[in-house]
């Protein structure tokens, strides 16, 4: 059986191996070791070496690494250091603007047999957003695409969350059209604002996102609660799948609701998500 997609992704700075070690047991579904924005320039080499040391052995949960900017001098060294390691589950590619960038990394980092690591593109600019579908379909090794909203806000001059709704929908549609998993939301930067995080997750879920990246363990339970189905949603999904088990075509439920194949598939996804814990 295919493992369920992560709901919670916890970012940690690569130059803090003590923090990384704690993050592996903080309750996240996956950990992202950051070699890019969270690491000062004079700490880049140390972060890379510490990350490579950790990933030289398998880890208790999926660990991804966000490498440095693909058009800069550090990304090649990052890829060379971590891509072959057994503890690496995936590579997060920052500030992607074209399919060519994904292809270059795939040719460099992915073995000819198509094995790990999986690639994940972060769209963080207007240009990247315009090319979202091309990026999402760039290479079979690409398993996901999502937004990097801090940089995107700056590029677009967006002042509040409402200004990102179109961009968020664009990346959700691109992922779906490319046959990828629904994207996870970008981080909520205020680690104290748990109510704001919950409200933002609710909006993201309504737009079609699945799960979210976090920058502090206290954010993880909020994200999980927001994205797991409610008891009412589970009950409705069970009702739909039970009815569909005896009817291959469109059907009407006892309360008059009309159900077709797409609704049934959605109900099955709800139940699969509910069973993940």
C-alpha positions as CSV (number, residue, x, y, z in Angstrom):
1,X,0.0,0.0,0.0
2,X,1.3,3.5,-0.9
3,X,2.2,5.6,2.2
4,X,-0.1,8.5,2.8
5,X,1.2,11.9,1.7
6,X,2.6,14.0,4.6
7,X,0.3,16.5,6.2
8,X,3.0,18.3,8.2
9,X,6.4,19.3,7.0
10,X,8.8,20.8,9.6
11,X,11.6,23.1,8.4
12,X,14.8,23.2,10.4
13,X,18.1,25.0,9.7
14,X,20.9,22.7,8.4
15,X,23.5,24.4,10.6
16,X,21.7,23.3,13.8
17,X,22.2,19.5,13.9
18,X,20.9,19.5,17.5
19,X,17.6,21.1,16.3
20,X,17.5,18.7,13.4
21,X,17.8,15.8,15.8
22,X,14.9,17.1,17.9
23,X,12.8,17.8,14.8
24,X,13.0,14.1,13.8
25,X,11.0,13.3,16.9
26,X,8.7,16.4,17.1
27,X,5.7,14.8,15.6
28,X,5.9,16.0,12.0
29,X,5.2,13.6,9.1
30,X,8.4,14.8,7.3
31,X,11.3,17.1,8.0
32,X,12.9,19.6,5.6
33,X,16.5,20.5,6.4
34,X,17.1,24.0,5.0
35,X,20.5,24.8,3.5
36,X,19.1,28.0,1.9
37,X,17.4,30.9,3.6
38,X,17.7,29.7,7.2
39,X,21.5,29.5,7.0
40,X,23.9,32.5,7.0
41,X,26.4,32.6,4.2
42,X,29.4,31.8,6.5
43,X,27.6,28.7,7.8
44,X,26.7,27.2,4.4
45,X,29.6,24.7,4.3
46,X,29.1,23.6,7.9
47,X,25.3,23.1,7.2
48,X,26.0,21.0,4.2
49,X,28.6,18.8,6.0
50,X,26.3,18.3,9.0
51,X,23.4,17.4,6.8
52,X,25.5,14.9,4.8
53,X,26.7,13.3,8.0
54,X,23.1,12.9,9.3
55,X,21.8,11.5,6.0
56,X,24.6,9.0,5.6
57,X,22.2,6.6,7.4
58,X,18.4,5.9,7.0
59,X,16.1,8.2,9.1
60,X,13.0,7.4,11.0
61,X,10.8,9.5,8.8
62,X,11.1,11.2,5.3
63,X,13.8,13.9,5.3
64,X,14.0,16.4,2.5
65,X,16.7,19.0,1.9
66,X,16.1,22.4,0.5
67,X,19.2,23.2,-1.5
68,X,20.5,26.7,-2.3
69,X,19.4,28.7,-5.3
70,X,19.8,26.7,-8.5
71,X,21.4,29.6,-10.4
72,X,24.0,30.2,-7.7
73,X,27.4,28.5,-7.0
74,X,26.2,26.5,-3.9
75,X,23.5,24.3,-5.4
76,X,25.9,22.0,-7.2
77,X,27.9,21.4,-4.0
78,X,24.7,20.7,-2.1
79,X,23.5,18.2,-4.7
80,X,26.9,16.5,-4.9
81,X,26.9,16.2,-1.1
82,X,23.4,14.9,-0.3
83,X,21.8,13.5,-3.4
84,X,23.3,10.0,-3.2
85,X,22.8,9.5,0.5
86,X,20.5,6.7,1.9
87,X,18.8,9.0,4.4
88,X,17.5,11.5,1.8
89,X,13.9,11.2,0.7
90,X,13.7,14.3,-1.5
91,X,15.2,17.5,-2.7
92,X,13.4,20.8,-2.4
93,X,14.3,23.1,-5.3
94,X,13.9,26.8,-4.4
95,X,12.8,29.7,-6.6
96,X,12.1,27.6,-9.7
97,X,11.2,29.6,-12.7
98,X,11.3,27.1,-15.6
99,X,11.1,23.4,-16.5
100,X,14.7,23.6,-17.7
101,X,15.9,24.1,-14.1
102,X,14.0,21.0,-12.9
103,X,15.4,18.9,-15.8
104,X,19.0,20.0,-15.0
105,X,18.7,18.9,-11.4
106,X,17.0,15.7,-12.3
107,X,19.8,14.8,-14.7
108,X,22.3,15.6,-12.1
109,X,20.7,14.1,-9.0
110,X,18.4,11.3,-10.0
111,X,19.9,7.9,-11.0
112,X,19.2,6.4,-14.4
113,X,16.9,3.8,-12.9
114,X,14.6,6.6,-11.6
115,X,15.3,5.9,-7.9
116,X,15.3,8.4,-5.0
117,X,15.5,11.3,-4.3
118,X,12.1,12.8,-5.3
119,X,12.2,16.4,-6.5
120,X,9.9,19.1,-5.3
121,X,9.7,22.5,-6.9
122,X,9.1,25.7,-5.0
123,X,7.5,28.5,-7.0
124,X,8.4,31.8,-5.5
125,X,8.0,34.5,-8.2
126,X,5.6,35.8,-10.8
127,X,7.7,34.2,-13.6
128,X,7.6,30.8,-11.8
129,X,3.9,31.1,-11.3
130,X,3.3,31.8,-15.0
131,X,5.2,28.6,-15.8
132,X,3.6,26.5,-13.0
133,X,2.2,23.7,-15.2
134,X,5.4,23.5,-17.3
135,X,7.4,23.1,-14.1
136,X,5.0,20.6,-12.7
137,X,5.3,18.4,-15.8
138,X,9.1,18.9,-16.3
139,X,10.4,15.5,-15.3
140,X,9.1,12.1,-13.9
141,X,11.3,12.6,-10.8
142,X,9.3,15.7,-9.8
143,X,6.8,14.6,-7.2
144,X,5.4,17.9,-6.0
145,X,5.1,21.7,-6.6
146,X,4.2,24.3,-4.1
147,X,4.5,28.0,-3.3
148,X,7.2,29.9,-1.4
149,X,5.0,32.7,-0.2
150,X,7.4,35.0,1.5
151,X,9.4,35.6,-1.7
152,X,6.2,35.6,-3.8
153,X,4.6,38.3,-1.6
154,X,7.6,40.5,-2.1
155,X,7.7,39.9,-5.8
156,X,4.0,40.7,-6.3
157,X,3.8,43.4,-3.7
158,X,0.9,41.5,-2.0
159,X,-0.1,43.0,1.4
160,X,-2.4,40.3,2.8
161,X,-3.5,36.7,2.3
162,X,-6.4,37.6,0.1
163,X,-3.9,38.8,-2.5
164,X,-2.4,35.3,-2.8
165,X,-5.7,33.5,-3.5
166,X,-5.2,33.5,-7.3
167,X,-1.6,32.3,-7.0
168,X,-2.6,29.6,-4.6
169,X,-5.3,28.4,-6.8
170,X,-2.9,28.5,-9.8
171,X,-0.5,26.1,-8.1
172,X,-3.2,23.8,-6.9
173,X,-4.6,23.5,-10.5
174,X,-1.1,23.0,-12.0
175,X,-0.4,20.2,-9.5
176,X,-3.7,18.5,-10.3
177,X,-3.4,18.9,-14.0
178,X,0.1,17.4,-13.8
179,X,-1.1,14.4,-11.8
180,X,0.8,15.4,-8.7
181,X,-0.4,15.3,-5.1
182,X,-2.1,18.4,-3.9
183,X,0.4,21.0,-2.7
184,X,1.1,21.7,0.9
185,X,0.6,25.3,2.1
186,X,3.6,27.6,2.7
187,X,4.7,28.4,6.2
188,X,2.8,30.7,8.6
189,X,5.6,32.9,9.8
190,X,4.2,33.9,13.2
191,X,4.8,30.9,15.5
192,X,2.7,32.5,18.3
193,X,-0.4,33.2,16.2
194,X,-2.0,29.7,16.3
195,X,-5.5,31.1,15.8
196,X,-4.3,32.9,12.6
197,X,-2.6,29.7,11.5
198,X,-5.8,27.7,12.0
199,X,-7.8,30.2,10.0
200,X,-5.2,30.3,7.2
201,X,-5.2,26.5,7.1
202,X,-9.0,26.5,6.7
203,X,-8.7,28.8,3.8
204,X,-6.0,26.7,2.2
205,X,-8.0,23.5,2.6
206,X,-10.9,25.2,0.9
207,X,-8.6,26.1,-2.0
208,X,-7.5,22.5,-2.4
209,X,-4.2,22.4,-0.5
210,X,-3.3,19.3,1.6
211,X,-1.2,19.9,4.7
212,X,1.3,22.6,5.4
213,X,4.9,23.4,6.2
214,X,5.8,24.6,9.7
215,X,8.7,26.4,11.3
216,X,8.0,25.4,14.9
217,X,6.7,22.1,16.4
218,X,3.9,24.0,18.2
219,X,2.3,24.6,14.8
220,X,2.1,20.9,13.9
221,X,-1.1,19.9,15.9
222,X,-2.9,23.0,14.5
223,X,-2.1,22.0,10.9
224,X,-3.0,18.4,11.5
225,X,-6.4,19.3,13.0
226,X,-7.2,21.7,10.2
227,X,-6.5,19.1,7.4
228,X,-7.8,15.9,8.9
229,X,-11.5,15.2,8.1
230,X,-14.1,16.1,10.7
231,X,-16.4,13.4,12.1
232,X,-19.2,14.8,9.9
233,X,-17.1,14.6,6.8
234,X,-16.1,11.0,7.6
235,X,-19.7,10.0,8.2
236,X,-20.8,11.5,4.9
237,X,-17.9,9.8,3.1
238,X,-18.8,6.5,4.6
239,X,-22.4,6.9,3.5
240,X,-21.3,7.7,-0.1
241,X,-18.9,4.8,-0.4
242,X,-21.4,2.4,1.1
243,X,-24.0,3.4,-1.4
244,X,-21.5,3.3,-4.3
245,X,-20.5,-0.3,-3.4
246,X,-23.9,-1.5,-4.8
247,X,-24.1,0.9,-7.8
248,X,-21.5,1.5,-10.4
249,X,-23.2,4.5,-11.9
250,X,-24.7,7.8,-10.7
251,X,-27.0,7.4,-7.7
252,X,-29.0,9.4,-5.3
253,X,-28.7,9.1,-1.5
254,X,-31.7,8.7,0.8
255,X,-31.7,12.4,1.5
256,X,-31.9,13.3,-2.2
257,X,-28.3,14.2,-2.8
258,X,-27.0,13.2,-6.2
259,X,-23.7,11.4,-6.3
260,X,-21.5,10.6,-9.3
261,X,-18.1,8.9,-9.8
262,X,-16.1,12.0,-9.0
263,X,-18.0,12.5,-5.7
264,X,-17.3,8.8,-4.8
265,X,-13.6,9.2,-5.5
266,X,-13.6,12.3,-3.3
267,X,-15.2,10.3,-0.5
268,X,-12.6,7.6,-0.7
269,X,-9.9,10.2,-0.4
270,X,-11.5,11.5,2.7
271,X,-11.6,8.1,4.3
272,X,-8.0,7.3,3.3
273,X,-6.9,10.6,5.0
274,X,-9.0,9.8,8.1
275,X,-7.2,6.4,8.4
276,X,-3.7,7.9,8.2
277,X,-3.4,8.2,12.0
